[in-house]
Every structure is written in C-alpha cells, then in structure tokens.
Amino acid sequence: QDEGDDIDALQEHVAYRIYESLVGFSGAISRHEQQQAWRKPVASLKDKDYVWRGQQLALQFTKDAHAKWRQVLQEGLARFPESSGLRLNLAAHYRYAVEVGWSKQPDEDLAMAWQLAEQASLAAYGSRYDEWASHWMLAKLAQWCKNDFERSVTEATRALKLLPYDATSRADMAELMANAGKTKESIELL
C-alpha cells in the first residue's frame, strides 16, 4: 500500500469526524439551530424554523414525537405552502411511518410522500441542504413507491455528491444501492 493512500484515508476520516460532530443531523450546529427554533415566538417563525423543530422531534424516534413532528410540519406548511423544505420533511414523515409500522394507511401515506417529494423537486432549491434532501427523499421513494431502482440509484448518487460525509445519508444510500443490486457500491458506502 502506498503512503499517499494512508494520508488520503486519514484526511477522509478527519473530514468525516468534523462533519458529523458539527454539521450532521445530530451535530452541534443542527442541535443549536433546533434549540433556537423552539425559542422563537410562533409569529416570527420562518419555514426553516418549522423544519428545525420537526427534525428535533423526528430524531427522538418515538411514536408520540413522530405525531408531534407531523403536526409541526403541517402547521408550517399551512403558513408557508410553497416551502420545499417542509414538503420534503413531511414526505419523510409519511415514508417513515410506513417503514416502522405506525401508518394506518401505508399505500395512501406512500402516495402522499411521493406527491410531496415530487412537488418539492420541482421548486427552486432554497439551499444546498434542500437540494440534498430532495435527491435523498426521491432516492428512497423511487424504491418504496415505484420500484424504480434505476431512478433511485441516480437520485442517491446525486445526494451523495452533495453531502459525501454524512453518516446517515451514506447508510441510507448503502441500503438503497444494495436493494438495487449494487452491492460493491453499497459496501463502499458503509
């Protein structure tokens, strides 16, 4: 093995650790933004504040928090009906409910998730995160809703180019790649 490979691997590892501790879903910046969003009065909330509030609830992974997550996103979407970020998070909510068995109407919830994600993908991206979230959600839903593994891989690849160091994204995309028969790529992601 070449010494340059070791340095490259070390740099990759350091970049990953920095990203996860600061920026990842549970990184310091995300936790700070979530806390700030909960401190604001409702009248001053922006669509991104509803997203941050919702993410804090989503990451609790309980049925009660999940129900509150949906309520927060629906309240936000009522105030900001054009928000692609809120649509994508609500799509994630519906898909997750099906995945963990909390949905009472899985087919309808998956159809709603697909509709919300498609609508969000047609809007201009407000941020790099919104662009990533759109590709990430469409990658998941292409498999869950349409059995379209080719589109899923395309969307997953686009998502990974935007956030190559996010552990959650990499794990999800590895699962999607494996489902699509791309085992080599799946193992590399993991």
Backbone as a printed PyTorch tensor [residue, N CA C, xyz], in Angstrom:
tensor([[[  0.8450,  -1.1850,   0.0000],
         [  0.0000,   0.0000,   0.0000],
         [  0.8830,   1.2380,   0.0000]],

        [[  0.5190,   2.1920,  -0.7560],
         [  1.2350,   3.4570,  -0.9300],
         [  0.9960,   4.3730,   0.2720]],

        [[  2.0280,   5.1040,   0.7000],
         [  1.9020,   6.0140,   1.8440],
         [  0.8580,   7.0990,   1.5790]],

        [[  0.7230,   7.5140,   0.3140],
         [ -0.2860,   8.5050,  -0.0560],
         [ -1.7020,   8.0230,   0.2250]],

        [[ -1.9210,   6.6970,   0.0720],
         [ -3.2410,   6.1380,   0.3690],
         [ -3.5770,   6.3000,   1.8450]],

        [[ -2.5680,   6.0960,   2.7200],
         [ -2.7760,   6.2550,   4.1600],
         [ -3.1410,   7.6990,   4.5060]],

        [[ -2.4470,   8.6370,   3.8730],
         [ -2.7370,  10.0570,   4.1230],
         [ -4.1310,  10.4030,   3.6190]],

        [[ -4.4870,   9.9010,   2.4480],
         [ -5.8320,  10.1440,   1.9130],
         [ -6.8940,   9.5690,   2.8420]],

        [[ -6.6680,   8.3640,   3.3320],
         [ -7.6300,   7.7250,   4.2380],
         [ -7.7440,   8.5190,   5.5350]],

        [[ -6.6180,   8.9920,   6.0580],
         [ -6.6380,   9.7870,   7.2820],
         [ -7.3900,  11.0980,   7.0600]],

        [[ -7.1300,  11.7650,   5.9360],
         [ -7.8360,  13.0110,   5.6360],
         [ -9.3340,  12.7670,   5.5040]],

        [[ -9.7090,  11.6980,   4.8580],
         [-11.1280,  11.3410,   4.7100],
         [-11.7590,  11.1150,   6.0850]],

        [[-11.0550,  10.4070,   6.9500],
         [-11.5600,  10.1160,   8.2960],
         [-11.7300,  11.4100,   9.0980]],

        [[-10.7500,  12.2960,   9.0340],
         [-10.8150,  13.5710,   9.7630],
         [-11.9790,  14.4110,   9.2380]],

        [[-12.1210,  14.4970,   7.9360],
         [-13.2230,  15.2680,   7.3470],
         [-14.5730,  14.7160,   7.8030]],

        [[-14.6960,  13.4030,   7.8140],
         [-15.9400,  12.7600,   8.2580],
         [-16.2350,  13.1110,   9.7170]],

        [[-15.2310,  12.9970,  10.5820],
         [-15.4310,  13.2600,  12.0090],
         [-15.8160,  14.7150,  12.2620]],

        [[-15.1770,  15.6300,  11.5630],
         [-15.5040,  17.0460,  11.7140],
         [-16.9390,  17.2890,  11.2570]],

        [[-17.2880,  16.7440,  10.1030],
         [-18.6370,  16.9360,   9.5800],
         [-19.6840,  16.4180,  10.5710]],

        [[-19.5140,  15.1870,  11.0250],
         [-20.5000,  14.5890,  11.9210],
         [-20.6250,  15.3460,  13.2380]],

        [[-19.5220,  15.8110,  13.7960],
         [-19.5990,  16.4890,  15.0860],
         [-20.1860,  17.8940,  14.9630]],

        [[-20.0200,  18.5100,  13.8070],
         [-20.5290,  19.8670,  13.6400],
         [-21.8340,  19.9560,  12.8590]],

        [[-21.9060,  19.2930,  11.7240],
         [-22.9760,  19.5570,  10.7730],
         [-24.0020,  18.4400,  10.6620]],

        [[-23.6460,  17.2130,  10.8900],
         [-24.5680,  16.0950,  10.7020],
         [-25.8950,  16.3010,  11.4180]],

        [[-26.8330,  15.4160,  11.1910],
         [-28.1800,  15.5480,  11.7650],
         [-28.1580,  15.7800,  13.2680]],

        [[-27.2000,  15.1850,  13.9410],
         [-27.1150,  15.3690,  15.3900],
         [-25.8720,  16.1560,  15.7840]],

        [[-25.2810,  16.8670,  14.8270],
         [-24.1030,  17.6820,  15.0970],
         [-24.4400,  18.9290,  15.8950]],

        [[-23.3980,  19.5840,  16.3770],
         [-23.5660,  20.7580,  17.2330],
         [-24.3600,  21.8740,  16.5590]],

        [[-24.1060,  22.1130,  15.2840],
         [-24.8250,  23.1830,  14.5810],
         [-26.3050,  22.8400,  14.4570]],

        [[-26.6100,  21.6120,  14.1030],
         [-28.0140,  21.2030,  13.9820],
         [-28.7280,  21.3000,  15.3300]],

        [[-28.0980,  20.8250,  16.3750],
         [-28.7240,  20.9120,  17.7100],
         [-28.9660,  22.3680,  18.0940]],

        [[-28.0070,  23.2360,  17.8020],
         [-28.1530,  24.6540,  18.1110],
         [-29.3340,  25.2600,  17.3320]],

        [[-29.4050,  24.9720,  16.0500],
         [-30.4980,  25.5050,  15.2260],
         [-31.8580,  24.9990,  15.7100]],

        [[-31.9280,  23.7330,  16.1080],
         [-33.1820,  23.1820,  16.6220],
         [-33.5950,  23.9060,  17.8960]],

        [[-32.6540,  24.1070,  18.8010],
         [-32.9570,  24.8050,  20.0590],
         [-33.3950,  26.2420,  19.7890]],

        [[-32.7120,  26.9160,  18.8760],
         [-33.0750,  28.2930,  18.5300],
         [-34.4900,  28.3630,  17.9620]],

        [[-34.8400,  27.4100,  17.1340],
         [-36.1790,  27.4020,  16.5240],
         [-37.2660,  27.2590,  17.5770]],

        [[-37.0160,  26.4870,  18.6230],
         [-38.0100,  26.3070,  19.6760],
         [-38.1170,  27.5330,  20.5830]],

        [[-37.0980,  28.3590,  20.6040],
         [-37.1070,  29.5610,  21.4570],
         [-37.8570,  30.7310,  20.8100]],

        [[-38.0430,  30.6810,  19.5120],
         [-38.6770,  31.8020,  18.8040],
         [-40.1860,  31.7990,  19.0250]],

        [[-40.7830,  32.9880,  19.0880],
         [-42.2410,  33.0500,  19.1460],
         [-42.8350,  32.5930,  17.8070]],

        [[-43.9850,  31.9990,  17.8620],
         [-44.6140,  31.4360,  16.6670],
         [-44.7550,  32.4800,  15.5640]],

        [[-45.1100,  33.6860,  15.9160],
         [-45.3170,  34.7320,  14.9070],
         [-44.0560,  35.0450,  14.1020]],

        [[-42.8790,  34.7680,  14.6500],
         [-41.6420,  35.0950,  13.9370],
         [-41.0040,  33.8890,  13.2470]],

        [[-41.6640,  32.7440,  13.2890],
         [-41.0900,  31.5420,  12.6820],
         [-41.0700,  31.6290,  11.1630]],

        [[-39.9880,  31.1730,  10.5820],
         [-39.8540,  31.0080,   9.1300],
         [-40.0300,  29.5250,   8.8170]],

        [[-40.1400,  29.1840,   7.5460],
         [-40.3480,  27.7800,   7.1940],
         [-39.2040,  26.9050,   7.6960]],

        [[-37.9700,  27.4000,   7.6270],
         [-36.8230,  26.6130,   8.0900],
         [-36.9020,  26.3380,   9.5920]],

        [[-37.5040,  27.2740,  10.3620],
         [-37.6690,  27.0490,  11.8010],
         [-38.5900,  25.8540,  12.0670]],

        [[-39.6360,  25.7290,  11.2690],
         [-40.5160,  24.5660,  11.4080],
         [-39.7730,  23.2790,  11.0650]],

        [[-38.9110,  23.3520,  10.0560],
         [-38.1020,  22.1840,   9.6950],
         [-37.1920,  21.8080,  10.8570]],

        [[-36.5010,  22.7960,  11.4530],
         [-35.6090,  22.5160,  12.5840],
         [-36.3820,  21.9380,  13.7560]],

        [[-37.5360,  22.5260,  14.0560],
         [-38.3560,  21.9950,  15.1540],
         [-38.7400,  20.5340,  14.8770]],

        [[-39.1550,  20.3060,  13.6480],
         [-39.5560,  18.9550,  13.2720],
         [-38.4180,  17.9540,  13.3520]],

        [[-37.2290,  18.3680,  12.9270],
         [-36.0950,  17.4490,  12.9670],
         [-35.7540,  17.0330,  14.3910]],

        [[-35.8760,  17.9510,  15.3160],
         [-35.6100,  17.5890,  16.7090],
         [-36.5880,  16.5130,  17.1730]],

        [[-37.8320,  16.6270,  16.7700],
         [-38.8320,  15.6110,  17.1290],
         [-38.5810,  14.3020,  16.3820]],

        [[-38.2540,  14.4060,  15.1100],
         [-38.0300,  13.2040,  14.2990],
         [-36.9040,  12.3580,  14.8650]],

        [[-35.8610,  13.0000,  15.3550],
         [-34.6940,  12.2710,  15.8550],
         [-34.9140,  11.6140,  17.2150]],

        [[-36.1040,  11.7880,  17.7800],
         [-36.4360,  11.0830,  19.0210],
         [-36.8990,   9.6470,  18.7350]],

        [[-37.3580,   9.3920,  17.5160],
         [-37.7420,   8.0620,  17.0530],
         [-38.7730,   7.3760,  17.9560]],

        [[-39.7520,   8.1470,  18.4430],
         [-40.8580,   7.5630,  19.2000],
         [-42.1600,   7.8890,  18.4760]],

        [[-43.1760,   7.1050,  18.7490],
         [-44.4660,   7.3160,  18.0900],
         [-45.0660,   8.6740,  18.4730]],

        [[-44.9650,   9.0500,  19.7530],
         [-45.5060,  10.3360,  20.1930],
         [-44.7680,  11.5020,  19.5410]],

        [[-43.4440,  11.4380,  19.5240],
         [-42.6620,  12.5080,  18.8960],
         [-42.9550,  12.5580,  17.4000]],

        [[-43.1800,  11.4030,  16.8020],
         [-43.4870,  11.3330,  15.3780],
         [-44.7990,  12.0550,  15.0750]],

        [[-45.7970,  11.8610,  15.9290],
         [-47.0820,  12.5460,  15.7460],
         [-46.9060,  14.0590,  15.8920]],

        [[-46.0820,  14.4780,  16.8400],
         [-45.8180,  15.9180,  17.0220],
         [-45.0400,  16.4720,  15.8270]],

        [[-44.1240,  15.6740,  15.3010],
         [-43.3530,  16.0750,  14.1120],
         [-44.3120,  16.4220,  12.9730]],

        [[-45.2720,  15.5410,  12.7270],
         [-46.2430,  15.7770,  11.6540],
         [-47.0290,  17.0660,  11.9000]],

        [[-47.4440,  17.2710,  13.1390],
         [-48.2140,  18.4670,  13.4770],
         [-47.3920,  19.7310,  13.2120]],

        [[-46.1300,  19.7300,  13.6230],
         [-45.2590,  20.8900,  13.4030],
         [-45.1160,  21.1660,  11.9100]],

        [[-44.8810,  20.1110,  11.1270],
         [-44.7080,  20.2970,   9.6800],
         [-45.9890,  20.7890,   9.0170]],

        [[-47.1250,  20.2620,   9.4290],
         [-48.3930,  20.7080,   8.8430],
         [-48.6860,  22.1630,   9.2010]],

        [[-48.3760,  22.5610,  10.4460],
         [-48.5470,  23.9570,  10.8280],
         [-47.6510,  24.8500,   9.9710]],

        [[-46.4260,  24.4240,   9.7690],
         [-45.5040,  25.2000,   8.9510],
         [-45.9590,  25.2970,   7.5140]],

        [[-46.4300,  24.1880,   6.9620],
         [-46.8790,  24.1870,   5.5680],
         [-48.1400,  25.0400,   5.3830]],

        [[-48.9690,  25.1250,   6.4210],
         [-50.1430,  25.9970,   6.3430],
         [-49.7090,  27.4650,   6.2430]],

        [[-48.6250,  27.8140,   6.9080],
         [-48.1100,  29.1970,   6.8520],
         [-47.2280,  29.4430,   5.6360]],

        [[-46.5160,  28.4010,   5.1870],
         [-45.5730,  28.5390,   4.0730],
         [-45.8450,  27.4390,   3.0400]],

        [[-46.9650,  27.5650,   2.3120],
         [-47.3820,  26.4910,   1.4060],
         [-46.4270,  26.2080,   0.2470]],

        [[-45.5160,  27.1110,  -0.0400],
         [-44.5750,  26.9070,  -1.1480],
         [-43.2360,  26.3090,  -0.6880]],

        [[-43.0980,  26.0240,   0.5940],
         [-41.8210,  25.5730,   1.1410],
         [-41.4640,  24.1550,   0.6920]],

        [[-40.3770,  24.0450,  -0.0650],
         [-39.9220,  22.7100,  -0.4780],
         [-39.3480,  21.9560,   0.7130]],

        [[-38.6990,  22.6660,   1.6380],
         [-38.1470,  22.0070,   2.8200],
         [-39.2170,  21.3510,   3.6740]],

        [[-40.3220,  22.0440,   3.8770],
         [-41.4220,  21.4690,   4.6610],
         [-42.0640,  20.2930,   3.9220]],

        [[-42.2130,  20.4190,   2.6130],
         [-42.7760,  19.3080,   1.8330],
         [-41.8880,  18.0670,   1.9280]],

        [[-40.5800,  18.2680,   1.8110],
         [-39.6600,  17.1290,   1.8780],
         [-39.6740,  16.4730,   3.2550]],

        [[-39.7370,  17.2880,   4.2890],
         [-39.7740,  16.7170,   5.6330],
         [-41.0870,  15.9960,   5.9020]],

        [[-42.1780,  16.5210,   5.3710],
         [-43.4540,  15.8340,   5.5270],
         [-43.4600,  14.5350,   4.7200]],

        [[-42.8340,  14.5400,   3.5540],
         [-42.6860,  13.3030,   2.7750],
         [-41.8940,  12.2800,   3.5840]],

        [[-40.8190,  12.7330,   4.2270],
         [-40.0180,  11.8330,   5.0700],
         [-40.8670,  11.2790,   6.2060]],

        [[-41.7050,  12.1140,   6.7690],
         [-42.5880,  11.6840,   7.8530],
         [-43.5090,  10.5520,   7.3960]],

        [[-44.1760,  10.7510,   6.2810],
         [-45.1080,   9.7330,   5.7850],
         [-44.3850,   8.4220,   5.4700]],

        [[-43.2110,   8.5140,   4.8260],
         [-42.4710,   7.3090,   4.4860],
         [-41.9960,   6.5830,   5.7430]],

        [[-41.5040,   7.3350,   6.6930],
         [-41.0100,   6.7310,   7.9290],
         [-42.1400,   6.0270,   8.6850]],

        [[-43.3230,   6.6280,   8.6940],
         [-44.4640,   5.9970,   9.3710],
         [-44.7540,   4.6250,   8.7850]],

        [[-44.6200,   4.5090,   7.4730],
         [-44.8330,   3.2100,   6.8220],
         [-43.7080,   2.2490,   7.1930]],

        [[-42.4720,   2.7450,   7.1420],
         [-41.3100,   1.8960,   7.4110],
         [-41.3630,   1.2620,   8.7980]],

        [[-41.7580,   2.0240,   9.8130],
         [-41.7490,   1.4950,  11.1820],
         [-43.0850,   0.8920,  11.6080]],

        [[-44.0810,   0.9170,  10.7100],
         [-45.3550,   0.2730,  11.0230],
         [-46.3420,   1.1360,  11.7780]],

        [[-46.1440,   2.4470,  11.8220],
         [-47.0710,   3.3360,  12.5130],
         [-48.1950,   3.8220,  11.6180]],

        [[-48.0780,   3.6230,  10.3370],
         [-49.0870,   4.0940,   9.3980],
         [-50.3160,   3.1850,   9.4350]],

        [[-51.4750,   3.7990,   9.4780],
         [-52.7290,   3.0440,   9.4200],
         [-53.1770,   2.8530,   7.9830]],

        [[-52.5520,   3.5860,   7.0520],
         [-52.8980,   3.5190,   5.6310],
         [-51.6170,   3.6340,   4.8040]],

        [[-50.8120,   2.5830,   4.7700],
         [-49.4960,   2.6550,   4.1320],
         [-49.5260,   3.0800,   2.6620]],

        [[-50.4490,   2.5490,   1.8840],
         [-50.4880,   2.9130,   0.4640],
         [-50.7700,   4.4010,   0.2750]],

        [[-51.7120,   4.9270,   1.0550],
         [-52.0510,   6.3450,   0.9470],
         [-50.9020,   7.2170,   1.4470]],

        [[-50.2480,   6.7860,   2.5220],
         [-49.1390,   7.5710,   3.0590],
         [-47.9530,   7.5930,   2.0910]],

        [[-47.6740,   6.4730,   1.4440],
         [-46.5940,   6.4480,   0.4530],
         [-46.9480,   7.2990,  -0.7690]],

        [[-48.2010,   7.2660,  -1.1750],
         [-48.6280,   8.1150,  -2.2930],
         [-48.4860,   9.5930,  -1.9230]],

        [[-48.8320,   9.9360,  -0.6940],
         [-48.6910,  11.3170,  -0.2370],
         [-47.2090,  11.7040,  -0.1640]],

        [[-46.3770,  10.8040,   0.3170],
         [-44.9310,  11.0730,   0.3810],
         [-44.3830,  11.3350,  -1.0140]],

        [[-44.7650,  10.4930,  -1.9770],
         [-44.2930,  10.6690,  -3.3550],
         [-44.7570,  12.0110,  -3.9180]],

        [[-46.0260,  12.3410,  -3.7140],
         [-46.5740,  13.5940,  -4.2310],
         [-45.8290,  14.7920,  -3.6470]],

        [[-45.6050,  14.7940,  -2.3370],
         [-44.9030,  15.9010,  -1.6890],
         [-43.4570,  16.0200,  -2.1860]],

        [[-42.7820,  14.8940,  -2.3180],
         [-41.3880,  14.9060,  -2.7750],
         [-41.2900,  15.3770,  -4.2260]],

        [[-42.2060,  14.9290,  -5.0560],
         [-42.2130,  15.3730,  -6.4570],
         [-42.4680,  16.8740,  -6.5470]],

        [[-43.4240,  17.3640,  -5.7680],
         [-43.7070,  18.8020,  -5.7660],
         [-42.4770,  19.5840,  -5.3200]],

        [[-41.8220,  19.1060,  -4.2820],
         [-40.6400,  19.7990,  -3.7660],
         [-39.5040,  19.7940,  -4.7840]],

        [[-39.3820,  18.7170,  -5.5450],
         [-38.2840,  18.6190,  -6.5120],
         [-38.4580,  19.5880,  -7.6770]],

        [[-39.6680,  20.0590,  -7.8930],
         [-39.9330,  20.9930,  -8.9890],
         [-39.6750,  22.4440,  -8.6010]],

        [[-39.5480,  22.7020,  -7.3010],
         [-39.3280,  24.0620,  -6.8170],
         [-37.8390,  24.3970,  -6.8630]],

        [[-37.5570,  25.6780,  -6.8510],
         [-36.1600,  26.1110,  -6.7700],
         [-35.6410,  25.7660,  -5.3780]],

        [[-34.4200,  25.2590,  -5.3110],
         [-33.8540,  24.8840,  -4.0270],
         [-33.4480,  26.1300,  -3.2540]],

        [[-33.8760,  26.1750,  -1.9960],
         [-33.5190,  27.3030,  -1.1530],
         [-32.1060,  27.1960,  -0.6110]],

        [[-31.5650,  25.9900,  -0.5860],
         [-30.2320,  25.7810,  -0.0400],
         [-29.6620,  24.4780,  -0.5900]],

        [[-28.3960,  24.2780,  -0.3550],
         [-27.7370,  23.0250,  -0.7290],
         [-28.3840,  21.8560,   0.0310]],

        [[-28.7430,  22.1060,   1.2930],
         [-29.4120,  21.0800,   2.0830],
         [-30.7360,  20.6740,   1.4350]],

        [[-31.5160,  21.6550,   0.9760],
         [-32.7980,  21.3360,   0.3370],
         [-32.5840,  20.4960,  -0.9210]],

        [[-31.5420,  20.8250,  -1.6740],
         [-31.2400,  20.0410,  -2.8700],
         [-30.8770,  18.6070,  -2.4910]],

        [[-30.0260,  18.4670,  -1.4600],
         [-29.6610,  17.1270,  -0.9860],
         [-30.9030,  16.3750,  -0.5240]],

        [[-31.7260,  17.0280,   0.2960],
         [-32.9120,  16.3750,   0.8530],
         [-33.8520,  15.9060,  -0.2570]],

        [[-33.9630,  16.6850,  -1.3130],
         [-34.8170,  16.3060,  -2.4310],
         [-34.3080,  15.0230,  -3.0960]],

        [[-33.0190,  14.9910,  -3.4020],
         [-32.4600,  13.7820,  -4.0280],
         [-32.5270,  12.5870,  -3.0830]],

        [[-32.2430,  12.8200,  -1.8150],
         [-32.2680,  11.7450,  -0.8160],
         [-33.6730,  11.1470,  -0.7020]],

        [[-34.6720,  12.0310,  -0.6000],
         [-36.0450,  11.5410,  -0.4560],
         [-36.5150,  10.8420,  -1.7200]],

        [[-36.2220,  11.4060,  -2.8860],
         [-36.6280,  10.7600,  -4.1350],
         [-35.9220,   9.4210,  -4.3290]],

        [[-34.6830,   9.3110,  -3.8660],
         [-33.9720,   8.0280,  -3.9470],
         [-34.6980,   6.9680,  -3.1350]],

        [[-35.1160,   7.3220,  -1.9370],
         [-35.8230,   6.3740,  -1.0790],
         [-37.2070,   6.0450,  -1.6520]],

        [[-37.9190,   7.0820,  -2.0570],
         [-39.2930,   6.8790,  -2.5110],
         [-39.3790,   6.2050,  -3.8740]],

        [[-38.3710,   6.3860,  -4.7120],
         [-38.3860,   5.6930,  -6.0070],
         [-38.4570,   4.1880,  -5.7890]],

        [[-37.7870,   3.7040,  -4.7490],
         [-37.8680,   2.2730,  -4.4270],
         [-39.1630,   1.9430,  -3.6930]],

        [[-39.4710,   2.7240,  -2.6530],
         [-40.6390,   2.4270,  -1.8250],
         [-41.9580,   2.5290,  -2.5880]],

        [[-42.0700,   3.5240,  -3.4450],
         [-43.3520,   3.8010,  -4.0980],
         [-43.4470,   3.2760,  -5.5250]],

        [[-42.3390,   3.2400,  -6.2310],
         [-42.3880,   2.9610,  -7.6640],
         [-41.5840,   1.7370,  -8.0980]],

        [[-40.8260,   1.1380,  -7.1870],
         [-39.9140,   0.0430,  -7.5540],
         [-39.0090,   0.4520,  -8.7180]],

        [[-38.6420,   1.7180,  -8.7470],
         [-37.7940,   2.2630,  -9.8050],
         [-36.3660,   2.3520,  -9.2700]],

        [[-35.6310,   1.2480,  -9.3780],
         [-34.2910,   1.1700,  -8.8130],
         [-33.2920,   2.0120,  -9.5930]],

        [[-33.4970,   2.1610, -10.8830],
         [-32.5970,   2.9850, -11.6850],
         [-32.6800,   4.4520, -11.2380]],

        [[-33.8840,   4.9520, -11.0850],
         [-34.0290,   6.3380, -10.6220],
         [-33.5110,   6.4730,  -9.1910]],

        [[-33.7510,   5.4710,  -8.3770],
         [-33.2750,   5.5090,  -7.0040],
         [-31.7600,   5.6650,  -6.9500]],

        [[-31.0480,   4.8920,  -7.7490],
         [-29.5860,   4.9670,  -7.7770],
         [-29.1280,   6.3290,  -8.2960]],

        [[-29.7960,   6.8430,  -9.3140],
         [-29.4500,   8.1610,  -9.8570],
         [-29.6150,   9.2380,  -8.7880]],

        [[-30.7460,   9.2150,  -8.1020],
         [-31.0110,  10.2200,  -7.0570],
         [-30.0390,  10.0480,  -5.8860]],

        [[-29.7510,   8.8060,  -5.5160],
         [-28.8110,   8.5450,  -4.4150],
         [-27.4280,   9.0800,  -4.7480]],

        [[-26.9960,   8.8760,  -5.9610],
         [-25.6860,   9.3560,  -6.4010],
         [-25.6240,  10.8820,  -6.3320]],

        [[-26.6920,  11.5290,  -6.7490],
         [-26.7440,  12.9960,  -6.6780],
         [-26.7000,  13.4790,  -5.2280]],

        [[-27.4240,  12.7990,  -4.3550],
         [-27.4290,  13.1700,  -2.9320],
         [-26.0350,  13.0230,  -2.3250]],

        [[-25.3730,  11.9350,  -2.6390],
         [-24.0400,  11.6890,  -2.0760],
         [-23.0040,  12.6970,  -2.5480]],

        [[-23.1550,  13.1930,  -3.7580],
         [-22.2210,  14.2130,  -4.2510],
         [-22.3610,  15.5050,  -3.4510]],

        [[-23.5580,  15.7640,  -2.9450],
         [-23.7980,  16.9940,  -2.1930],
         [-23.3290,  16.8950,  -0.7410]],

        [[-23.4950,  15.7340,  -0.1130],
         [-23.0970,  15.5360,   1.2860],
         [-22.3450,  14.2130,   1.4220]],

        [[-21.1290,  14.1510,   0.9470],
         [-20.4220,  12.8720,   0.9320],
         [-20.0180,  12.3440,   2.3020]],

        [[-20.0150,  13.1710,   3.3370],
         [-19.5270,  12.7230,   4.6400],
         [-20.6260,  12.4700,   5.6610]],

        [[-21.8780,  12.6750,   5.2990],
         [-22.9650,  12.4970,   6.2540],
         [-23.2380,  11.0090,   6.4710]],

        [[-23.0660,  10.5440,   7.7000],
         [-23.1930,   9.1160,   8.0090],
         [-24.6080,   8.5940,   7.7510]],

        [[-25.6110,   9.3620,   8.1250],
         [-26.9880,   8.9240,   7.9150],
         [-27.2790,   8.7670,   6.4280]],

        [[-26.8660,   9.7470,   5.6640],
         [-27.0710,   9.7020,   4.2240],
         [-26.3470,   8.5100,   3.6090]],

        [[-25.1070,   8.3000,   4.0140],
         [-24.3210,   7.1850,   3.4600],
         [-24.9760,   5.8400,   3.8000]],

        [[-25.4350,   5.6850,   5.0240],
         [-26.0670,   4.4190,   5.4210],
         [-27.3540,   4.1820,   4.6380]],

        [[-28.1730,   5.2260,   4.5160],
         [-29.4130,   5.0900,   3.7470],
         [-29.1280,   4.7600,   2.2870]],

        [[-28.1610,   5.4500,   1.7210],
         [-27.8440,   5.2220,   0.3190],
         [-27.2250,   3.8370,   0.1150]],

        [[-26.4710,   3.3540,   1.0940],
         [-25.9180,   1.9960,   1.0030],
         [-27.0530,   0.9750,   0.9430]],

        [[-28.0630,   1.1800,   1.7540],
         [-29.2300,   0.2800,   1.7300],
         [-29.9110,   0.3190,   0.3670]],

        [[-30.0940,   1.5220,  -0.1750],
         [-30.7480,   1.6460,  -1.4710],
         [-29.9140,   1.0120,  -2.5740]],

        [[-28.6110,   1.1960,  -2.5240],
         [-27.7270,   0.5790,  -3.5250],
         [-27.8020,  -0.9400,  -3.4360]],

        [[-27.8230,  -1.4710,  -2.2240],
         [-27.9310,  -2.9270,  -2.0520],
         [-29.2560,  -3.4310,  -2.6110]],

        [[-30.3360,  -2.7190,  -2.3240],
         [-31.6480,  -3.1020,  -2.8520],
         [-31.6630,  -3.1010,  -4.3770]],

        [[-30.8670,  -2.2000,  -4.9700],
         [-30.8040,  -2.0800,  -6.4330],
         [-29.8030,  -3.0560,  -7.0440]],

        [[-29.1970,  -3.9100,  -6.2160],
         [-28.2390,  -4.8940,  -6.7150],
         [-26.8340,  -4.3470,  -6.8980]],

        [[-26.5640,  -3.1980,  -6.3550],
         [-25.2430,  -2.5690,  -6.4690],
         [-24.4690,  -2.8270,  -5.1710]],

        [[-24.1170,  -4.0910,  -4.9350],
         [-23.5060,  -4.4710,  -3.6610],
         [-22.1190,  -3.8800,  -3.4620]],

        [[-21.3190,  -3.7840,  -4.5030],
         [-19.9850,  -3.2100,  -4.3640],
         [-20.0770,  -1.7620,  -3.8800]],

        [[-20.9480,  -0.9740,  -4.5310],
         [-21.1410,   0.4160,  -4.1340],
         [-21.6970,   0.5230,  -2.7150]],

        [[-22.5830,  -0.4100,  -2.3680],
         [-23.1800,  -0.4200,  -1.0370],
         [-22.1100,  -0.6480,   0.0240]],

        [[-21.2440,  -1.6210,  -0.1960],
         [-20.1800,  -1.9040,   0.7680],
         [-19.2290,  -0.7280,   0.9010]],

        [[-18.8900,  -0.0960,  -0.2160],
         [-18.0050,   1.0760,  -0.1800],
         [-18.6110,   2.2070,   0.6470]],

        [[-19.9120,   2.4060,   0.5120],
         [-20.5740,   3.4650,   1.2810],
         [-20.5560,   3.1740,   2.7760]],

        [[-20.7600,   1.9250,   3.1270],
         [-20.7590,   1.5650,   4.5370],
         [-19.3700,   1.6500,   5.1250]]])
